[in-house]
Amino acid sequence: MNKSKRPFTKSKRSFRRRLPPIQSGDRIDYRNMSLISRFISEQGKILSRRVNRVTLIQQRLITIAIKQARILSLLPFLNNQKQFER
């Protein structure tokens, strides 16, 4: 009758573990623009911790670094491309 022994079990899918976005050697600093720019959306918003997949402490350091870079005009506060297309 039953084709399989366990009809309600999920099929085991193989998945590749995602690499953490911040390596242990990376310094979270306002001068490290290549690292900081990964955590900003196209509009210039800071991405959430769930999207970034970072720890709470890392997210706080990233937020502080982004805000410092904005104040020092290394990063824009807004990134409105529509404004420049006219």
Accessible surface in RSA format (square Angstrom, percent):
REM  Atomic radii and reference values for relative SASA: ProtOr
REM  Chains: A
REM  Algorithm: Lee & Richards
REM  Probe-radius: 1.40
REM  Slices: 20
REM RES _ NUM      All-atoms   Total-Side   Main-Chain    Non-polar    All polar
REM                ABS   REL    ABS   REL    ABS   REL    ABS   REL    ABS   REL
RES MET A   1   246.18 127.5 161.63 107.0  84.55 201.3 141.04 119.9 105.13 139.3
RES ASN A   2   109.26  75.3  82.67  79.9  26.58  64.0  18.81  45.3  90.44  87.4
RES LYS A   3   213.63 104.2 168.40 103.3  45.23 107.7 118.74 106.9  94.89 101.1
RES SER A   4    60.89  51.4  52.28  69.8   8.60  19.8  47.03 100.2  13.85  19.4
RES LYS A   5   201.20  98.2 170.37 104.5  30.83  73.4 120.53 108.5  80.67  85.9
RES ARG A   6   175.33  73.6 163.68  83.4  11.65  27.7  48.47  66.2 126.86  76.9
RES PRO A   7    77.34  56.4  47.69  43.5  29.66 107.8  51.10  42.2  26.24 163.1
RES PHE A   8   192.14  96.1 162.76 100.8  29.38  76.4 167.77 101.7  24.37  69.7
RES THR A   9    82.21  58.5  57.35  58.1  24.86  59.2  46.31  62.2  35.90  54.3
RES LYS A  10   180.55  88.1 157.16  96.4  23.40  55.7 108.70  97.8  71.85  76.5
RES SER A  11    92.01  77.7  68.91  92.0  23.10  53.2  55.65 118.5  36.35  50.9
RES LYS A  12   207.79 101.4 169.84 104.2  37.94  90.3 118.51 106.7  89.28  95.1
RES ARG A  13   196.45  82.5 172.43  87.9  24.02  57.2  69.23  94.6 127.22  77.1
RES SER A  14   117.55  99.3  81.87 109.3  35.68  82.2  56.21 119.7  61.34  85.9
RES PHE A  15   172.68  86.4 140.11  86.8  32.56  84.7 149.24  90.5  23.43  67.1
RES ARG A  16   206.89  86.9 182.95  93.3  23.94  57.0  83.15 113.6 123.75  75.0
RES ARG A  17   200.94  84.4 186.68  95.2  14.26  34.0  66.31  90.6 134.63  81.6
RES ARG A  18   156.40  65.7 138.67  70.7  17.74  42.2  48.17  65.8 108.24  65.6
RES LEU A  19   141.20  78.6 123.43  88.3  17.77  44.7 123.72  86.9  17.48  47.0
RES PRO A  20    76.24  55.6  69.33  63.2   6.91  25.1  75.08  62.0   1.16   7.2
RES PRO A  21    30.69  22.4  22.04  20.1   8.65  31.4  30.10  24.8   0.60   3.7
RES ILE A  22    12.26   7.0   4.62   3.4   7.63  18.4   4.62   3.3   7.63  20.7
RES GLN A  23    93.84  52.5  89.87  65.7   3.97   9.5  45.11  96.0  48.73  37.0
RES SER A  24   128.60 108.7  82.26 109.8  46.34 106.8  60.99 129.9  67.61  94.7
RES GLY A  25    67.22  82.9   0.00   N/A  67.22  82.9  41.94 115.1  25.28  56.6
RES ASP A  26    54.39  38.1  38.12  37.9  16.27  38.5   4.78  11.2  49.61  49.5
RES ARG A  27   181.64  76.3 178.60  91.0   3.04   7.2  68.95  94.2 112.69  68.3
RES ILE A  28    31.00  17.6  10.61   7.9  20.39  49.2  10.61   7.6  20.39  55.3
RES ASP A  29    32.54  22.8  30.55  30.4   1.99   4.7   7.60  17.9  24.94  24.9
RES TYR A  30    61.94  28.9  61.77  35.1   0.18   0.5  26.62  20.0  35.32  43.5
RES ARG A  31   166.13  69.8 145.09  74.0  21.04  50.1  56.87  77.7 109.26  66.2
RES ASN A  32    44.35  30.6  36.47  35.2   7.89  19.0  15.91  38.3  28.44  27.5
RES MET A  33    61.13  31.7  57.52  38.1   3.61   8.6  57.67  49.0   3.46   4.6
RES SER A  34    85.10  71.9  69.17  92.3  15.92  36.7  56.04 119.3  29.06  40.7
RES LEU A  35     2.90   1.6   2.90   2.1   0.00   0.0   2.90   2.0   0.00   0.0
RES ILE A  36     1.28   0.7   1.02   0.8   0.27   0.6   1.28   0.9   0.00   0.0
RES SER A  37    59.73  50.5  46.22  61.7  13.51  31.1  32.41  69.0  27.33  38.3
RES ARG A  38   130.60  54.8 105.93  54.0  24.67  58.7  61.48  84.0  69.12  41.9
RES PHE A  39     4.20   2.1   4.20   2.6   0.00   0.0   4.20   2.5   0.00   0.0
RES ILE A  40    31.71  18.0  16.79  12.5  14.92  36.0  16.79  12.1  14.92  40.5
RES SER A  41    27.08  22.9  14.89  19.9  12.19  28.1  21.68  46.2   5.39   7.6
RES GLU A  42   150.95  86.7 136.13 103.0  14.82  35.3  59.19 114.5  91.76  74.9
RES GLN A  43   106.04  59.3 102.67  75.0   3.37   8.0  41.00  87.3  65.04  49.3
RES GLY A  44     5.64   7.0   0.00   N/A   5.64   7.0   4.57  12.6   1.07   2.4
RES LYS A  45   140.84  68.7 136.90  84.0   3.94   9.4  84.12  75.7  56.72  60.4
RES ILE A  46    48.03  27.3  23.76  17.7  24.27  58.5  23.76  17.1  24.27  65.9
RES LEU A  47    49.46  27.5  46.99  33.6   2.47   6.2  48.94  34.4   0.51   1.4
RES SER A  48    54.68  46.2  41.95  56.0  12.73  29.3  48.42 103.1   6.26   8.8
RES ARG A  49   113.39  47.6 108.12  55.1   5.27  12.5  23.32  31.9  90.07  54.6
RES ARG A  50   210.94  88.6 190.77  97.2  20.17  48.0  83.22 113.7 127.72  77.4
RES VAL A  51    94.02  61.9  72.08  65.3  21.94  52.9  79.09  68.7  14.93  40.5
RES ASN A  52    11.76   8.1   1.98   1.9   9.78  23.5   4.85  11.7   6.91   6.7
RES ARG A  53   148.62  62.4 125.51  64.0  23.11  55.0  38.86  53.1 109.76  66.5
RES VAL A  54    12.00   7.9   0.07   0.1  11.94  28.8   5.14   4.5   6.86  18.6
RES THR A  55    77.42  55.1  75.09  76.1   2.32   5.5  73.30  98.5   4.11   6.2
RES LEU A  56    84.57  47.1  83.04  59.4   1.54   3.9  83.04  58.3   1.54   4.1
RES ILE A  57   119.91  68.2 119.54  89.1   0.37   0.9 119.82  86.3   0.08   0.2
RES GLN A  58    49.06  27.4  49.06  35.9   0.00   0.0  11.34  24.1  37.72  28.6
RES GLN A  59    23.53  13.2  23.53  17.2   0.00   0.0  15.72  33.5   7.81   5.9
RES ARG A  60   140.10  58.8 136.62  69.6   3.48   8.3  53.45  73.0  86.65  52.5
RES LEU A  61    82.49  45.9  80.30  57.4   2.18   5.5  80.32  56.4   2.17   5.8
RES ILE A  62     1.37   0.8   1.37   1.0   0.00   0.0   1.37   1.0   0.00   0.0
RES THR A  63    30.64  21.8  30.64  31.1   0.00   0.0  24.47  32.9   6.17   9.3
RES ILE A  64    94.18  53.6  92.94  69.2   1.24   3.0  94.04  67.7   0.14   0.4
RES ALA A  65     3.81   3.5   3.13   4.8   0.68   1.6   3.81   5.4   0.00   0.0
RES ILE A  66     0.00   0.0   0.00   0.0   0.00   0.0   0.00   0.0   0.00   0.0
RES LYS A  67   109.50  53.4 108.45  66.5   1.04   2.5  59.78  53.8  49.71  53.0
RES GLN A  68    79.11  44.2  77.44  56.6   1.66   4.0  24.06  51.2  55.05  41.8
RES ALA A  69     0.00   0.0   0.00   0.0   0.00   0.0   0.00   0.0   0.00   0.0
RES ARG A  70    31.14  13.1  28.36  14.5   2.78   6.6   0.30   0.4  30.84  18.7
RES ILE A  71   132.84  75.6 107.64  80.2  25.20  60.7 110.61  79.6  22.23  60.3
RES LEU A  72    97.29  54.2  80.58  57.6  16.71  42.0  85.12  59.8  12.17  32.8
RES SER A  73    97.44  82.3  70.34  93.9  27.10  62.4  44.82  95.4  52.62  73.7
RES LEU A  74    88.02  49.0  62.54  44.7  25.48  64.1  66.31  46.6  21.71  58.4
RES LEU A  75    21.63  12.0  17.15  12.3   4.48  11.3  19.07  13.4   2.56   6.9
RES PRO A  76    77.50  56.5  63.58  58.0  13.92  50.6  74.13  61.2   3.37  20.9
RES PHE A  77   128.26  64.2 116.37  72.1  11.89  30.9 116.37  70.6  11.89  34.0
RES LEU A  78   126.65  70.5 113.20  81.0  13.45  33.8 113.20  79.5  13.45  36.2
RES ASN A  79    52.73  36.4  44.93  43.4   7.80  18.8   2.68   6.5  50.05  48.4
RES ASN A  80    67.36  46.5  61.09  59.0   6.28  15.1  11.73  28.2  55.64  53.8
RES GLN A  81   106.52  59.6 102.67  75.0   3.85   9.2  47.32 100.7  59.20  44.9
RES LYS A  82   168.91  82.4 165.86 101.8   3.05   7.3 109.42  98.5  59.49  63.4
RES GLN A  83   112.35  62.8  95.91  70.1  16.44  39.1  33.12  70.5  79.23  60.1
RES PHE A  84   150.37  75.2 122.29  75.7  28.08  73.1 127.01  77.0  23.36  66.9
RES GLU A  85   138.80  79.7 102.59  77.6  36.20  86.2  46.49  89.9  92.31  75.4
RES ARG A  86   248.10 104.2 179.92  91.7  68.18 162.3  98.27 134.3 149.83  90.8
END  Absolute sums over single chains surface
CHAIN  1 A     8303.2       6980.0       1323.2       4637.3       3665.9
END  Absolute sums over all chains
TOTAL          8303.2       6980.0       1323.2       4637.3       3665.9
